[in-house]
Amino acid sequence: MSDIRARPEVTVVFRSGWQWVAVEGRAELAGPDDRLDGLGKDETTRVLRATYAAAVGGSADDWAALDESMAAERQTAVLLRIDRVYPAP
């Protein structure tokens, strides 16, 4: 995460088979070491939970245990404000 903290301008490429798309933008971090402007600890926990649920396609069996595990592991959500999209030709 230190690279993103130092240089938050990022490019991310998504690929499925031979189709791809690239996006450029500015990364924002949300986690125990990185608070988004205007969000407190509880709101940051909600962002992490929503990110987790979207990534796994469901919800956790025990949110409290997951919250503890994510905090202990310093898990961080990387959010991207997209400035430019490059679709596959």
C-alpha positions in Angstrom: 0.0 0.0 0.0 2.9 2.4 0.5 3.3 2.7 -3.2 -0.3 3.8 -3.6 0.1 6.2 -0.7 3.1 7.8 -2.4 1.7 7.7 -5.9 -2.1 7.4 -5.9 -2.4 7.7 -9.7 -3.0 4.1 -10.9 -4.0 2.1 -14.0 -5.9 -1.1 -13.6 -6.5 -3.6 -16.4 -9.4 -6.1 -16.3 -9.4 -9.1 -18.7 -11.8 -11.9 -19.5 -10.6 -14.2 -22.2 -9.4 -12.0 -25.0 -11.5 -9.0 -24.0 -10.0 -6.3 -21.8 -10.5 -2.8 -20.5 -8.1 -0.5 -18.7 -9.0 2.3 -16.4 -6.9 5.2 -15.0 -7.6 7.2 -12.0 -6.7 8.2 -8.5 -6.7 5.6 -5.8 -8.1 6.2 -2.3 -7.5 3.9 0.5 -10.0 2.9 3.3 -8.7 0.8 6.2 -7.3 0.9 9.7 -4.3 2.9 8.6 -6.2 5.0 6.0 -9.3 6.9 6.7 -11.3 8.5 3.8 -12.0 12.2 4.4 -15.1 12.6 6.4 -15.4 8.9 7.4 -14.9 7.7 11.0 -14.0 4.2 12.2 -17.6 2.9 11.9 -18.0 4.2 8.3 -14.6 2.8 7.3 -15.7 -0.6 8.7 -18.9 -0.4 6.6 -16.8 0.3 3.5 -14.6 -2.7 4.2 -17.6 -4.9 4.8 -19.3 -3.7 1.5 -16.0 -4.4 -0.4 -15.7 -7.8 1.1 -19.4 -8.7 0.3 -18.9 -7.5 -3.3 -15.7 -9.5 -3.7 -17.1 -12.8 -2.4 -20.6 -12.4 -3.7 -22.3 -12.7 -0.4 -21.8 -11.9 3.3 -19.8 -13.1 6.2 -21.1 -15.6 8.7 -19.7 -13.6 11.6 -19.1 -9.9 10.8 -17.5 -9.2 14.2 -14.9 -11.9 13.7 -14.2 -10.7 10.2 -13.9 -7.1 11.4 -11.3 -8.3 13.9 -9.4 -10.3 11.4 -9.3 -7.5 8.8 -8.1 -5.0 11.5 -5.4 -7.4 12.7 -4.2 -8.0 9.1 -4.4 -4.3 8.3 -6.7 -5.0 5.4 -7.5 -2.0 3.2 -10.0 -1.3 0.4 -8.6 0.4 -2.7 -11.2 2.6 -4.2 -10.6 4.2 -7.6 -12.0 7.5 -8.9 -11.9 6.8 -12.6 -10.7 9.5 -15.0 -10.2 7.6 -18.2 -11.3 4.3 -19.7 -9.6 2.4 -22.5 -11.8 -0.3 -24.0 -10.4 -3.2 -26.0 -10.0 -2.3 -29.7 
